[in-house]
Amino acid sequence: MKLTPPALAYRYKDALYLNITSKCPTACEFCIKFSWDYQYRGNNLLLKKEPGVREILEAAGDLSTYSEIVFCGYGESTYRLEEMKEIARALKAKGAKKIRLNTIGLGNLICKRNIAPDLALFLDSVSVSLNTSDPETWVKVLHPLPEYREKGFESVCGFIRECAKVIPETYVTAVEGIEKDPKKFSALVESLGAKVRLRPYLDDYENS
Ligand code: SF4
């Protein structure tokens, strides 16, 4: 497969996705970046370096045809929380209708504080990929870096709880097939004040 230059912003359906980092605190077994070789529906998402705020905004371009803007590439956007704030502020000024973050939920451990109030300044929606109600399964399936193994699951649950207090929409996602007790998972998510969203496992490379 011939590699195209990295995409900093890419369309999927009627949303615009922003690819601001390739750095990740986990190596999730279900992550399509490994099987799809960092490609996503015709876009190369492997960043050689982290793009600047201006580069991201230039790549985003005209926002008028998008129903929402999503921070989501093949990395964890909260590593770049300060840049996210700047980007979001500029996007809102350019008329962005809705801003969402897709995250693995480790932002509080990454930034060493509760970042939900910061995110609430610019997010309309957050989607946290938790996948299981069982801390051991979380470690086994998500393969977090050593510094996140012990407190990761607990911290993600705390992050969800804090987001649900201050962000208009907080969803918690699970890739189908990982959680063996869906009722327990739903109960956990509801106890954190969020809503469950199941999503299918993607495997075959799609180039649509
Ligand atoms: S956090 Fe996202 S990008 Fe990182 S390994 Fe997991 S699924 Fe892939």
Residues whose N, C-alpha, C, O or C-beta is under 5 A from the ligand:
A	BS01	SF4	C24 T26 A27 C28 C31 G73 Y74 G75 I104
